[in-house]
Amino acid sequence: MTAQRGGPTLIRSVQRALRLLEVVAESDGRAHAKEIARAAGLPLATTYHLLRTCTHEGWLQRLDDGTYALGHRIDAVRLHGGAARGVARARPALEWLRDELRSAVYLARYVDGEIVVVEIVDSSKAPRIDLWVGVHDAAHATALGKSILGQLSDGDRDEYLSSHPLHDLTPRTVVDRHRLCLPEPDELAVDDEEYALGVTCIATPVVPGDGVGAIGIVTPPGVPAARDRACRTLRAGAGRISRALAMRVP
């Protein structure tokens, strides 16, 4: 903790953590720990401690190649207070879904032309997978992104796909927008190893009250019975979550 005479008391660890976020943002959105430590002027050991804390809290995300990117919490704080309160009201339903399916649950919304992950509910028994910030530039390869794209108007969908490159993430990723298979608004969206090899996901729409949203989970690959049960439970959870998000509280 530091203080200047006559000035405010400042917490150095908070300052350092915020500086790490700035460094990652300034490094084209991703950077290795050594690069972050050098740019922030911090010892590598200190940087690792701060990176682990920021990653645990969702402010940063560690990717498979060892780099760090800004986490889903960055996008979440951009939402206005009413939407954040709605997410808080939906948390019991999100936790119920996590426990029923033993999978981390991902809640996303369409905000200002971007698909944003606003909440991830996980646990030690249901850990999250690495997910790029807000699904930016990866919506075409994720169940969450495809669910939301399928709900958009033709004009909004065309604008989104025109401004977001369809990156080739795995050999199964569809990078031709004309071959992209999107669900109807009331159908489930599926990611079958399109985002990451060995990972399959399903997602279904939720109604956040004033826009477009979706919830998604990771499902066991190659187990039809488990997939069918997950689909039924996911739809039931979507109903609970939609009601919580749309609830008006004076």
Buried (B, 14 or more C-beta within 10 A) or exposed (E): EEEEEEEEEEEEEEEBBEBBBEBBBEBEBBBEBEBBBBBBEBEEEEBBBBBEBBBEEBBBBBEEEEBBBBBBBBBBEBBEEEBBBBBEBBBEBBBBBBBBBEBBBBBBBBBEEBBBBBBBBBEEEBEBBEBBBBBBBBBBBBBBBBBBBBBBEEEBBEEBBEEBEBEEBBEBBBEEBEEBEBBEEEEBBBBBBBBBEEBBBBBBBBBBBEEBBBBBBBBEEEEEEEBEBBBEBBBBBBEBBBBBBBEEEE
